[in-house]
Amino acid sequence: MIVVTGGAGFIGSNFILKWLENSKENILNIDNLSYAANLRNLKVIESDPRYSFIKTDIQNKNEITEIIKELKPRAILNFAAESHVDRSIEGPESFINTNILGTYSLLEASLDYWNELDESDKKIFRFFHISTDEVFGSLNLNEKKSTENSSYKPNSPYSASKAASDHLVRAWHHTFKLPTLVSNCTNNYGPHQHEEKLIPLVITKALKNENLPIYGDGKNIRDWLYVEDHCEAIMKILESGKPGETYNIGGNCEKNNLEVVDEICKILDSKNPKQNGSSYSEQIKFVKDRPGHDYRYSLDIAKIENNLNWKPKESFASGLAKTVQWYLDRS
């Protein structure tokens, strides 16, 4: 048995689906069903006897403690997070509560449980914290990619809250010997993503014939990773990662926002052409840049490639085509 928190969100739900495709082991999903969660993501497996769901908040230490002591999982994977930078600027409090205090509560419940295990089970147990590349801060065009040893320089309330939670996980390993794992990942895309994120936002607005907003000049750069590749990396780290270590996960695919939107428009032009023959790219509209918009994120993934023999399978072209088709099938 493994426990996943935040399993009704984008990455968490994709992980559960991928897990049940590849494992006979039971999985419990704990989620408070905030605005970005959607149990419809998991409708296809809701009757699977290996899958179960409990609605609660990771800040509820007493309930989380009871759940894990009863189920005795071999691992807890923390996907639960507030994750949208714009929302963190408008209202940081929920990010502090979920990403910092929630992680603290989950660590404490996990430590209480781990301390009661016998020595053989202690060696097997893992607390796995899923984090972001944004903790490393912004890079300029010529700077080397961030490694696992790069300094943390978070610039938004969101990234600061995730950096804090990463540090808590590290501290619980070094101070209390809790066997932890941390992964920092680049921008994910794929099925089931909330429409506030760039790629699903552009797809849905394009299909509604609305403006496609791009912050500033559209030159901000992100590294893009198809969500199924991310899930496979997490599974690899869970099974073979070394306790106390951090692993970067990325797609080796840097694109600026304008390139991403242009590519979406080209795929839509091909798959769902407009009757008047115009291109979806004509809907692009540049809007005022948001505060503190980091220029570039990029991760060096040599460690996970060399130590755990993982690398992404999907190219940006193939992953984006699958993603656009997924949204077209549901439009």
Order of alpha helices (4+ residues) and beta strands (2+ residues): beta-alpha-beta-beta-alpha-beta-alpha-alpha-alpha-beta-alpha-beta-beta-alpha-beta-beta-alpha-beta-beta-alpha-beta-alpha-alpha
